[in-house]
Amino acid sequence: MRFGLFGKDKRDAAEADAAAQVKRQVRELLALPENAVIAVNEILCADPACPGTETVILVMKPGEKTRAFKVQMGLAELTPQALAQALSGQVA
């Protein structure tokens, strides 16, 4: 997210909406309780070996180790199918 003198722009709002949608999908796919916290961030990797932009999803449940999932695409390109594939093996 970018912060400036005049607040958030339309792109930031679109990213926030996309992140909220991904959080809802993750909660549903993993059958997470309401007290589980989900963080969704788009990361631009500067390492030449990286694919560029990726989406990182952290799932934090009280009393459990944080789980991290990475999807090799930006938040705007993330499809429900790609998300389900990234979470595969973790679906309840």
N, CA, C and O atoms as a DFTB+ gen file, in Angstrom:
368 C
 N C O
     1  1       0.831      -1.183       0.000
     2  2       0.000       0.000       0.000
     3  2       0.866       1.234       0.000
     4  3       1.969       1.240       0.547
     5  1       0.365       2.256      -0.606
     6  2       1.074       3.525      -0.647
     7  2       0.327       4.542       0.203
     8  3      -0.903       4.591       0.218
     9  1       1.100       5.344       0.903
    10  2       0.505       6.407       1.704
    11  2       1.045       7.729       1.198
    12  3       2.235       7.847       0.907
    13  1       0.194       8.704       1.093
    14  2       0.618      10.013       0.620
    15  2      -0.052      11.099       1.433
    16  3      -0.740      10.835       2.419
    17  1       0.163      12.307       1.004
    18  2      -0.413      13.449       1.704
    19  2      -1.929      13.461       1.660
    20  3      -2.572      13.978       2.573
    21  1      -2.497      12.905       0.623
    22  2      -3.939      13.014       0.429
    23  2      -4.674      11.694       0.626
    24  3      -5.797      11.539       0.145
    25  1      -4.070      10.753       1.314
    26  2      -4.751       9.504       1.621
    27  2      -4.566       8.447       0.546
    28  3      -3.652       8.522      -0.275
    29  1      -5.436       7.480       0.570
    30  2      -5.349       6.339      -0.338
    31  2      -5.949       6.688      -1.690
    32  3      -6.888       7.477      -1.785
    33  1      -5.391       6.087      -2.730
    34  2      -5.958       6.293      -4.057
    35  2      -6.857       5.117      -4.432
    36  3      -7.013       4.179      -3.651
    37  1      -7.446       5.166      -5.623
    38  2      -8.379       4.119      -6.058
    39  2      -7.701       2.764      -6.155
    40  3      -8.323       1.738      -5.880
    41  1      -6.429       2.749      -6.542
    42  2      -5.710       1.482      -6.644
    43  2      -5.581       0.837      -5.274
    44  3      -5.742      -0.376      -5.144
    45  1      -5.293       1.634      -4.253
    46  2      -5.198       1.104      -2.890
    47  2      -6.532       0.504      -2.455
    48  3      -6.566      -0.554      -1.826
    49  1      -7.628       1.180      -2.791
    50  2      -8.959       0.674      -2.431
    51  2      -9.230      -0.648      -3.138
    52  3      -9.791      -1.565      -2.538
    53  1      -8.843      -0.756      -4.395
    54  2      -9.033      -2.002      -5.145
    55  2      -8.200      -3.126      -4.528
    56  3      -8.671      -4.259      -4.427
    57  1      -6.972      -2.823      -4.116
    58  2      -6.111      -3.823      -3.476
    59  2      -6.704      -4.275      -2.147
    60  3      -6.661      -5.459      -1.815
    61  1      -7.252      -3.341      -1.392
    62  2      -7.873      -3.688      -0.109
    63  2      -9.086      -4.579      -0.325
    64  3      -9.298      -5.533       0.423
    65  1      -9.883      -4.274      -1.341
    66  2     -11.049      -5.108      -1.661
    67  2     -10.612      -6.505      -2.079
    68  3     -11.206      -7.496      -1.654
    69  1      -9.565      -6.589      -2.921
    70  2      -9.064      -7.892      -3.373
    71  2      -8.519      -8.695      -2.196
    72  3      -8.757      -9.900      -2.104
    73  1      -7.792      -8.038      -1.298
    74  2      -7.253      -8.731      -0.127
    75  2      -8.372      -9.239       0.770
    76  3      -8.292     -10.350       1.294
    77  1      -9.413      -8.436       0.950
    78  2     -10.553      -8.858       1.777
    79  2     -11.248     -10.070       1.164
    80  3     -11.672     -10.977       1.880
    81  1     -11.361     -10.083      -0.146
    82  2     -11.983     -11.216      -0.824
    83  2     -11.136     -12.477      -0.656
    84  3     -11.670     -13.558      -0.409
    85  1      -9.825     -12.341      -0.790
    86  2      -8.930     -13.487      -0.607
    87  2      -9.036     -14.003       0.830
    88  3      -9.053     -15.214       1.050
    89  1      -9.106     -13.105       1.798
    90  2      -9.243     -13.526       3.196
    91  2     -10.513     -14.343       3.399
    92  3     -10.495     -15.363       4.087
    93  1     -11.616     -13.896       2.800
    94  2     -12.875     -14.653       2.915
    95  2     -12.727     -16.042       2.294
    96  3     -13.197     -17.031       2.858
    97  1     -12.075     -16.116       1.134
    98  2     -11.894     -17.399       0.458
    99  2     -10.998     -18.332       1.270
   100  3     -11.279     -19.526       1.379
   101  1      -9.920     -17.790       1.839
   102  2      -9.021     -18.600       2.655
   103  2      -9.766     -19.143       3.875
   104  3      -9.637     -20.321       4.208
   105  1     -10.542     -18.288       4.540
   106  2     -11.306     -18.713       5.714
   107  2     -12.241     -19.865       5.347
   108  3     -12.367     -20.839       6.089
   109  1     -12.893     -19.739       4.191
   110  2     -13.820     -20.775       3.753
   111  2     -13.086     -22.057       3.350
   112  3     -13.472     -23.147       3.773
   113  1     -12.034     -21.939       2.539
   114  2     -11.312     -23.119       2.060
   115  2     -10.658     -23.914       3.189
   116  3     -10.608     -25.143       3.144
   117  1     -10.159     -23.206       4.198
   118  2      -9.496     -23.884       5.315
   119  2     -10.411     -24.102       6.504
   120  3      -9.974     -24.605       7.539
   121  1     -11.683     -23.728       6.368
   122  2     -12.672     -23.864       7.450
   123  2     -12.125     -23.287       8.756
   124  3     -12.143     -23.944       9.798
   125  1     -11.643     -22.053       8.680
   126  2     -11.027     -21.409       9.837
   127  2     -12.071     -20.805      10.763
   128  3     -13.099     -20.305      10.308
   129  1     -11.804     -20.854      12.054
   130  2     -12.716     -20.218      13.016
   131  2     -12.585     -18.696      12.935
   132  3     -11.632     -18.179      12.353
   133  1     -13.531     -17.999      13.510
   134  2     -13.541     -16.535      13.471
   135  2     -12.342     -15.919      14.185
   136  3     -11.933     -14.808      13.849
   137  1     -11.773     -16.621      15.167
   138  2     -10.645     -16.048      15.894
   139  2      -9.309     -16.221      15.169
   140  3      -8.282     -15.743      15.652
   141  1      -9.310     -16.894      14.024
   142  2      -8.098     -17.007      13.216
   143  2      -7.889     -15.693      12.472
   144  3      -8.838     -15.093      11.967
   145  1      -6.643     -15.261      12.414
   146  2      -6.295     -14.025      11.724
   147  2      -5.621     -14.384      10.406
   148  3      -4.747     -15.249      10.355
   149  1      -6.041     -13.709       9.344
   150  2      -5.488     -13.946       8.014
   151  2      -4.894     -12.636       7.510
   152  3      -5.566     -11.605       7.510
   153  1      -3.635     -12.678       7.081
   154  2      -2.979     -11.511       6.504
   155  2      -2.670     -11.815       5.043
   156  3      -2.151     -12.884       4.722
   157  1      -2.988     -10.880       4.168
   158  2      -2.737     -11.037       2.738
   159  2      -1.928      -9.833       2.271
   160  3      -2.352      -8.690       2.436
   161  1      -0.764     -10.097       1.689
   162  2       0.109      -9.022       1.217
   163  2       0.687      -9.353      -0.147
   164  3       1.048     -10.497      -0.424
   165  1       0.769      -8.348      -0.984
   166  2       1.429      -8.479      -2.274
   167  2       2.860      -7.988      -2.089
   168  3       3.089      -6.891      -1.579
   169  1       3.819      -8.809      -2.508
   170  2       5.234      -8.513      -2.314
   171  2       5.917      -8.438      -3.673
   172  3       5.691      -9.284      -4.538
   173  1       6.743      -7.435      -3.853
   174  2       7.561      -7.324      -5.057
   175  2       8.966      -7.756      -4.681
   176  3       9.656      -7.073      -3.925
   177  1       9.379      -8.882      -5.210
   178  2      10.685      -9.441      -4.873
   179  2      11.745      -8.819      -5.779
   180  3      11.599      -8.839      -7.001
   181  1      12.803      -8.271      -5.199
   182  2      13.874      -7.632      -5.960
   183  2      14.937      -8.631      -6.418
   184  3      15.788      -8.293      -7.241
   185  1      14.895      -9.845      -5.900
   186  2      15.862     -10.880      -6.270
   187  2      15.585     -11.333      -7.700
   188  3      14.443     -11.660      -8.022
   189  1      16.601     -11.362      -8.570
   190  2      16.393     -11.788      -9.960
   191  2      15.849     -13.216     -10.093
   192  3      15.258     -13.559     -11.117
   193  1      16.044     -14.042      -9.069
   194  2      15.545     -15.421      -9.109
   195  2      14.050     -15.491      -8.811
   196  3      13.418     -16.519      -9.058
   197  1      13.483     -14.417      -8.288
   198  2      12.053     -14.384      -7.957
   199  2      11.224     -14.135      -9.211
   200  3      11.717     -13.589     -10.198
   201  1       9.958     -14.544      -9.158
   202  2       9.086     -14.338     -10.312
   203  2       8.597     -12.898     -10.450
   204  3       7.882     -12.583     -11.401
   205  1       8.964     -12.030      -9.533
   206  2       8.484     -10.650      -9.561
   207  2       7.518     -10.431      -8.418
   208  3       7.918     -10.411      -7.254
   209  1       6.246     -10.268      -8.747
   210  2       5.228     -10.032      -7.732
   211  2       4.637     -11.354      -7.271
   212  3       4.337     -12.229      -8.084
   213  1       4.473     -11.492      -5.970
   214  2       3.819     -12.668      -5.424
   215  2       2.886     -12.246      -4.297
   216  3       3.045     -11.179      -3.704
   217  1       1.918     -13.098      -4.016
   218  2       0.984     -12.851      -2.934
   219  2       1.330     -13.791      -1.786
   220  3       1.441     -15.002      -1.976
   221  1       1.497     -13.230      -0.604
   222  2       1.838     -14.007       0.586
   223  2       0.642     -13.981       1.526
   224  3       0.102     -12.920       1.837
   225  1       0.239     -15.167       1.973
   226  2      -0.913     -15.305       2.867
   227  2      -0.429     -15.946       4.164
   228  3       0.170     -17.021       4.151
   229  1      -0.694     -15.276       5.276
   230  2      -0.360     -15.820       6.591
   231  2      -1.645     -16.182       7.315
   232  3      -2.597     -15.402       7.330
   233  1      -1.671     -17.366       7.914
   234  2      -2.824     -17.822       8.688
   235  2      -2.353     -18.026      10.118
   236  3      -1.479     -18.849      10.392
   237  1      -2.955     -17.251      11.030
   238  2      -2.554     -17.284      12.440
   239  2      -3.741     -17.702      13.300
   240  3      -4.739     -16.990      13.411
   241  1      -3.598     -18.886      13.907
   242  2      -4.627     -19.393      14.814
   243  2      -4.048     -19.391      16.220
   244  3      -2.896     -19.780      16.418
   245  1      -4.845     -18.953      17.208
   246  2      -4.351     -18.921      18.589
   247  2      -3.812     -20.290      19.021
   248  3      -4.456     -21.322      18.835
   249  1      -2.615     -20.259      19.598
   250  2      -2.014     -21.485      20.109
   251  2      -1.351     -22.357      19.063
   252  3      -0.855     -23.436      19.388
   253  1      -1.329     -21.912      17.802
   254  2      -0.715     -22.704      16.740
   255  2       0.351     -21.888      16.023
   256  3       0.344     -20.657      16.063
   257  1       1.260     -22.589      15.371
   258  2       2.306     -21.938      14.598
   259  2       1.679     -21.271      13.367
   260  3       0.770     -21.826      12.750
   261  1       2.164     -20.098      13.025
   262  2       1.674     -19.383      11.840
   263  2       2.020     -20.169      10.586
   264  3       3.137     -20.664      10.434
   265  1       1.045     -20.277       9.689
   266  2       1.268     -20.948       8.406
   267  2       1.362     -19.884       7.318
   268  3       0.584     -18.930       7.298
   269  1       2.321     -20.059       6.416
   270  2       2.513     -19.115       5.314
   271  2       2.323     -19.832       3.985
   272  3       2.790     -20.953       3.787
   273  1       1.623     -19.153       3.082
   274  2       1.385     -19.667       1.733
   275  2       1.810     -18.590       0.741
   276  3       1.571     -17.405       0.971
   277  1       2.438     -18.997      -0.357
   278  2       2.850     -18.046      -1.389
   279  2       2.226     -18.444      -2.716
   280  3       2.153     -19.621      -3.071
   281  1       1.778     -17.422      -3.435
   282  2       1.232     -17.630      -4.771
   283  2       2.057     -16.766      -5.709
   284  3       2.199     -15.563      -5.490
   285  1       2.598     -17.376      -6.749
   286  2       3.509     -16.683      -7.648
   287  2       2.782     -15.783      -8.641
   288  3       2.998     -15.891      -9.848
   289  1       1.931     -14.906      -8.147
   290  2       1.230     -13.917      -8.970
   291  2       0.749     -12.798      -8.067
   292  3       0.625     -12.963      -6.853
   293  1       0.483     -11.666      -8.677
   294  2      -0.003     -10.528      -7.924
   295  2      -1.424     -10.726      -7.441
   296  3      -2.136     -11.606      -7.922
   297  1      -1.823      -9.924      -6.512
   298  2      -3.149     -10.005      -5.911
   299  2      -4.251      -9.835      -6.949
   300  3      -5.263     -10.534      -6.891
   301  1      -4.073      -8.927      -7.886
   302  2      -5.090      -8.668      -8.912
   303  2      -5.277      -9.854      -9.853
   304  3      -6.363     -10.046     -10.400
   305  1      -4.237     -10.642     -10.041
   306  2      -4.312     -11.798     -10.950
   307  2      -4.718     -13.087     -10.257
   308  3      -4.982     -14.087     -10.924
   309  1      -4.771     -13.084      -8.937
   310  2      -5.036     -14.300      -8.162
   311  2      -6.454     -14.800      -8.397
   312  3      -7.427     -14.100      -8.117
   313  1      -6.558     -16.015      -8.912
   314  2      -7.865     -16.622      -9.186
   315  2      -8.236     -17.560      -8.036
   316  3      -7.363     -17.997      -7.285
   317  1      -9.522     -17.867      -7.897
   318  2      -9.920     -18.840      -6.871
   319  2      -9.219     -20.189      -7.056
   320  3      -8.881     -20.851      -6.074
   321  1      -9.002     -20.594      -8.301
   322  2      -8.329     -21.864      -8.572
   323  2      -6.875     -21.832      -8.122
   324  3      -6.393     -22.798      -7.530
   325  1      -6.166     -20.731      -8.394
   326  2      -4.775     -20.611      -7.986
   327  2      -4.671     -20.585      -6.456
   328  3      -3.754     -21.167      -5.875
   329  1      -5.622     -19.902      -5.818
   330  2      -5.637     -19.861      -4.356
   331  2      -5.862     -21.250      -3.785
   332  3      -5.148     -21.666      -2.873
   333  1      -6.847     -21.974      -4.308
   334  2      -7.121     -23.329      -3.826
   335  2      -5.917     -24.225      -4.015
   336  3      -5.624     -25.056      -3.155
   337  1      -5.205     -24.071      -5.137
   338  2      -4.015     -24.876      -5.394
   339  2      -2.913     -24.534      -4.381
   340  3      -2.228     -25.432      -3.890
   341  1      -2.739     -23.251      -4.068
   342  2      -1.722     -22.842      -3.106
   343  2      -2.027     -23.406      -1.712
   344  3      -1.115     -23.728      -0.950
   345  1      -3.303     -23.518      -1.397
   346  2      -3.698     -24.019      -0.081
   347  2      -3.858     -25.537      -0.052
   348  3      -4.125     -26.107       1.006
   349  1      -3.699     -26.195      -1.193
   350  2      -3.935     -27.640      -1.280
   351  2      -3.079     -28.396      -0.273
   352  3      -1.937     -28.030       0.007
   353  1      -3.642     -29.412       0.237
   354  2      -2.973     -30.156       1.289
   355  2      -3.290     -29.590       2.652
   356  3      -3.046     -30.238       3.671
   357  1      -3.838     -28.377       2.682
   358  2      -4.198     -27.727       3.923
   359  2      -5.719     -27.618       4.086
   360  3      -6.207     -27.232       5.149
   361  1      -6.456     -27.957       3.038
   362  2      -7.914     -27.818       3.070
   363  2      -8.489     -28.860       4.014
   364  3      -8.153     -30.041       3.937
   365  1      -9.356     -28.410       4.900
   366  2      -9.958     -29.312       5.904
   367  2     -11.013     -30.196       5.288
   368  3     -11.619     -31.011       5.983
